[in-house]
Amino acid sequence: MYLVFRCNCGRAVYSKEGVIRKSCVCGEVLKVKEMKILHKAENVLSASEIIRKLQEEKYGSGYLTTADKLR
């Protein structure tokens, strides 16, 4: 079983059930017991799909572009 939750930075993260601490890509070390569990997934593939959906909801879909087109 995999648990899906959000880091304090806002990024969605998953962890295998029973893990005590998980590191986010922002560098923060999270205590899994203290986090609000958003979803549970049976396997890593479904957990990563849930993560993708949560990230798209918050930040929009990913796309590649050049810096001059961002303005």
N, C-alpha and C positions, 0 to 999 in steps of 0.2 A: 504494500500500500504506500502511495506517495501523497504527501501533504503539500498543498499550494497555498502560499501566503504572500503578503507584500512586505518588502523591506521598508524601513523608515524613509528611504530616499524615493519610494514610490514604485520601484521595480518589482515585478512579480517574480517569485522564487519558488522552487520546489525542493523538497527534501524527502528522503526515505523515512518512513515512520520508524521511530525509535532513535533517530539521530538527536543528539543533545544540542549541538551548535552547528550553524551553517553560515558560511561567508557569502556575502553579496559581492557583485562585481564592483560596487562602490567602495569596498574595503571594510564595511561594517560587519562585525561578527554578531549574529543573531542567535538568541536562545529560542529554539523552536517552541518550547513549552509556553513561552510568554506571547507568542504571535497569534493573531486571530487567523484561524484556518478558513480560507475561502472555499476551497474544493478539496475533494479526495479523489485520487485516481488509482486504478488497479495496476497500471504499468507505466514505465517511463515514457512510452510513446504518447499515451493519452495525457500524461502530465505535461509534456512539452507542448502539446496542442492547446491545452488550457492556458498555458503561459502565453503562447502566441496570441490567442484571442484576447486575453486581459491586456497585453501590451498594445495591441491594435486599438482597443477601446480607449485606452488612456492617451496614447501618443499618435494614433493614426497608423496607416499601413506604411511599411518601409519601402523606400524607393531610393535609387541612386541618382545624384545630380551633381553639378559643379557649384562651387561657392558663389560664382557671379550670378547664378539664377535664383539664389535664396532671397535676394532683396526685393 
